[in-house]
C-alpha cells in the first residue's frame, strides 16, 4: 500500500485525485523517505497496519496492470519501494503488530465513479469528502496544505519539501497545468550588489515581495523606484564613446584634408636663419621634400613635390648641398634648387687650373683670398699625392693636375684641407685605375707625371673627345727627334698663358718665343715641367689611345671647329685665315 492509498481498507485510486491518469507528469514524485501530502492526521496510520511484508515483495502490485485506469499507481508503488525507505524504519519499531498481519491486497478494485473537477482553494485541492467508492466519498487528505505546514507523518520522517523555497511548486490539476504563461525571468542581480551587513540579501528583498526564486529580483528598489545606474560607469561609457567618435572624426578630417585640400605651404622666399640642406644621390622628389620639411625650409613635402612637378626643370634638381632660407614656399625652394650656381658645392671642371679651384674654395668657405693656395703649397706633401708626383722643384704647383674634376659637396664641417685631400684622393684613384704608370713607358714618356701633363695640354687645346685623340697625336709627333719642322718644340699657346697666369688668344708670338719659362713650350723643347690644368677622363683616355693619323698642326679658324693638318704649308694657310678673322672681329 502506498502513501496515497492510506485508509481503512483497500481502496482504488479515485479519478478525481490530482495524480490520477497523469501519463506525462513525472517531475514531482515524492522524495525518498517523506510523506507526499503533509498534514494528514497521524491516527490514520494507526488504525490499520500498512505494511505486512518486507518492501522487496512488489509483485502484489502486478494485479493493477489489468486496470488500465491506474497506471500511475503501479509507477508510484515501484518508485516508493524500489529502494530502502529510511523514513519508515522507525515506524515499524513503534508498531510491531504490522508484522503479524497476513499479506492482503492493498487496492481492491471498486466501481469507478464519475470524475469531478477538483477545486483549488489556495492551500490544497478540494477533491470532495469520503473515500473513493462507487460515489464521491470523503477524501481523508482533503484540506491538506502541501506547501505551508510541516509533515505530520510518523516520527523520523523527513519534512515535506513542497513547503520550502527550493522545492518545485505543488502539483497542479491536469486541467490547469501550463495554462498560465510562466512569468518572465527577471534580470539577475550582479554579485557585487550584496548588502553591506553581510547577510547575503539584496537591496529590496526585505519588502516581502520576493518572487520565490533565489538570487533574482524585479530590478527595483524599495518603494517601486527603478534602481539607479552607477554614475561612474555612465561617465566611463560616455568618455569611451566620445573618444571613439572624436578619434574617428579627427582621422576622417585628416584623411579628407590630406586627400582633397591643398598642401600646407609657406609664402615668399623665406627669411631668417639660413640652413644647409644636403640632397643625397638618387633622391626622388618625395625624399627631397621630406628633407626640406625636416630642415624647416618648406611647410610640407607635398608643397615641394607639387611645385617641382609644375616647373619644367623641376625634375633636373641635382644632388648636393643647398644653402636655403627657412620658411620658403615650395615654388621658391624649387627655383633655387634648379639653379646649379645655388648649390653649396665646388665643381672642378675638366681642364680647370688649380688657381681657379683655390679661389672657389675660399669663396664657398668664406675664407680670405689666398688661404687655400697657401695651404696647398705649404702642405702639398701631406695631402695624399702619389710617390711619383711633386718631386720636381721647378713645379709651380705640386698639386696641379691632381685636383680631379668633379663636384664636391660642402658642409659645415668642410675645410680647405679636407677638400684638397678629397680631390687628390680622387685623382690618385683614377690614375691608378687607368694604369698610367705602365702606360707611360709604352708611350715613350719618362714617368706617369708626363702622362698627366700630356692630358692637361690636350684638355686645354681640344674641344671634344675626337679633338683630344688627334691633339695627343700632335704632341707625340712634335716630341719626336725626327721633327725638323718645329725642332721638337710643342709650341702650344696654352702653356705660355699658364706661365703668365692668363688666358689670352691674341698675344705677341715673338714675345712668347723669347719668354724663358719651364712651362712655355714656345721657348723650351718637349713637354712642360708639369701639368697646366686638371685633365678629365676624356682627355686621359685620349692621351692613352692617340689617333695615329700623322697629324702635326692644328688651328681653329672660327673658334669652334679645330682643323688638323700634316704639313706646315697647310698649316700656314689656316693660320693666315685665322688672323684675318681676328682682324675683322676686332674692327681692324
Secondary structure, 3 states (H helix, E strand, C coil): CCHHHCCCCCCCCCCCCCCCCCCCCCCCCCCCCECCCCCCCHHHHCCCCCCCCCCCCCHHHHHHHHCHHHHHHHHHHHHHHCCCCCCCHHHHHHCHHHHHCCCCCCCCCCCCCCCCCCEECCCCEECCECCCCCCCCECCCCCCCCCCCCCCCCCCCECCHHHCCCCCCCCCCHHHCCCCCCCCCCCECCHHHECCCCCCCECCHHHCCCCCCCCECCCECHHHCECCCCHHHHHHHHHHHHHHHHHHHHHHHHHHHHHHCCCCCCCCCCCCCEEEEEECCCCCHHHHHHHHHHCCCCCCHHHHHHHHHHCCCHHHCCCEEEEEECCCCHHHHHHHHCCHHHECEEECCCCCCHHHHHHHHHHHHCCCCCHHHHHHHHCHHHCCCCCCCCCCCCCCCCCCCCCCCCEEECCCCCCHHHHHHHHHHHHHHHHHHHCHHHHHHHCCCCCHHHHHHHHHHHHHHCCCHHHHHHHHHHHHHHCCCCCCCCCCCCCCHHHHHHHHCCCCCCCCHHHHHHCCCCCCCCCCCCCCCCCCCCCCHHHHHHHHCCCCCCCCEEECCCCCCCEEECCHHHHHHHHHHHHHHHHHHCCC
